[in-house]
Amino acid sequence: MKIDDLNANRFVLDNGTASGLRRKIREDAPEGIRQAARQFEGLLLQMMMKSMREATPQDGLLDSDQTRFFTAILDQQMAHDLSARGALGFARLIEEQLGRATSSEGGDALDAALDRLQQSLFEHRAASSAAGIAGVAPVELPESEREYVDRVWPHAVEAAKALGVPPHFLVAHSALESGWGRNEIRRSDGSPSYNVFGIKAGSGWQGPTVEAVTTEYVDGAAQTVREKFRAYGSYGEAFRDYAGLLRGNSRFSEVLGQQDGARFARSLQRSGYATDPGYADKLARIIGGTTLRRALTGQEALAETARS
């Protein structure tokens, strides 16, 4: 990846930024940290500009829902451009802090910081979408999030009943493992495996399998390995197998019946579902995040989700 891929030419609402930063850090850690610092500075500037706009009287002749909407988008892009030029110096201070955290705590600290950045980008985009009004095209969530929820929601509802947990917990878990379906494990011919929970094949699995590269943590250190994963014929089959796995193994007993998102996430991590030491925090942020709530808008079962 070229450095220019992450420069001021990238629109501030582009969700690919955080993923690009992760790739850049693997290739060139110092430069990746510098780019991450600029993105954090941009988010900080956006919040400052939003606060200033809200403190300014908005009763002029040119004030309307339409002008406020486009002003908000302009402010977001302006903040991004100022940060890219290093005009205010915040990025340098953030870069130093990220560098120290990475040196003392290892890659996990930086990975967690990038997760917070990506969630912030999601939530800023969702907030912009909420500003949409009649006659003005809103900045929508990427179709992939909403389309992903539409595809898996009925299966999540079915599996959630078997586990005694709210269905949006399962949507969030599958979104974490599959990158909202964008990183779903593929078969060698490119067709989907429908394995959105990252479930490995194991010696007892008698069904079809697919090989994929994954990251595992050994003694806190990330390692890239190639593993065999289960392959399914549909999302429904994948969610049923997920529910069966959790119900059929005593080590997941703490997960069953959980109604609190953070506890659900911690229970999964304690059960050994994943080796990533930051797994519970990542899942909890998706469960409680704006992206999931907005992606669920329009689902008939949204009222059930809110009650849970």
Buried (B, 14 or more C-beta within 10 A) or exposed (E): EEEEBBEBEBEBBBBEBBBBBBEBBEEBBEEBBBBBBBBBBBBBBBEBBBEEEEEEEEEEEEEEEEEEBEBBBEBBBBBBBBBBEBEBEBBBEBBEBBBEBBEEEBBBBBBBBBBBBBBBBBBBBBBBBEBBEEEEEEBBBBEBBBBBBBBBBBBBBBBBEBBEBBBBBBBBBBBBBBEBBEEBBBBEEEEBBBBBBBBEBEEEBEEEBBEBEBEEBEEEEBEEEEBEBBBBEEBBBBBBBBBEBBBEEEEBEBBBEBEBBBBBBBBBBEBEBBBBBBBBBBBBBBBBBBBBBBBBEEBEBBEBBEEB
